Amino acid sequence: MICEFCGGKTIKKKVRKVHWLQRQLYIVDDVEAEVCQECGERYYHATTLDAIDHALAAGRQVVKERLQVQVVGMPA
């Protein structure tokens, strides 16, 4: 596959993905993606994203750890 941003070639890799579902943030390990070798842009197949959504919605996730994250806004 060719990266639509820089024209570089992508390769299949397992990556850590930041994923939002129903206003909840998850970090999902071992997600298959096409990753550009030049700029690092990631591409996920729609079926992969659907599988993540279904697994999280069904409560099948294995929680490895919990992180506390602060959400801040930039001053105007």
Protein Blocks (a to p, Z undefined) as FASTA:
>chain_A
ZZfklopacddddddddddeehiacddehiacdddfklopacddfklmmmmmmmmmnopa
ccfbdcddddddddZZ
